[in-house]
Amino acid sequence: MKSATEILGEQYLEMRGRILALAADFDRIERFGADAKADPQLSDLKDCIRELLSDTPGRAERVQLRLSDHTPPPSR
């Protein structure tokens, strides 16, 4: 079994790239207008980023639940 340090070493560059891509996405959104600041999707993404910084296990599940569509199916 690999140690946490080994896993981090293997995943670091990929994780770094994903973080940089997210930072660029947020910069683009901010640069092209303030109208997105009130958008619930942006709020969800920011909440998910805060969740990623949590020290509590289960982050992936909580992020998935946050981003899932909770709209009830249409009635027939």
Rosetta blueprint (number, residue, H / E / L):
1 M L
2 K L
3 S L
4 A H
5 T H
6 E H
7 I H
8 L H
9 G H
10 E H
11 Q H
12 Y H
13 L H
14 E H
15 M H
16 R H
17 G H
18 R H
19 I H
20 L H
21 A H
22 L H
23 A H
24 A H
25 D H
26 F H
27 D H
28 R H
29 I H
30 E H
31 R H
32 F L
33 G L
34 A H
35 D H
36 A H
37 K H
38 A H
39 D L
40 P H
41 Q H
42 L H
43 S H
44 D H
45 L H
46 K H
47 D H
48 C H
49 I H
50 R H
51 E H
52 L H
53 L L
54 S L
55 D L
56 T L
57 P L
58 G L
59 R H
60 A H
61 E H
62 R H
63 V H
64 Q H
65 L H
66 R H
67 L H
68 S L
69 D L
70 H L
71 T L
72 P L
73 P L
74 P L
75 S L
76 R L
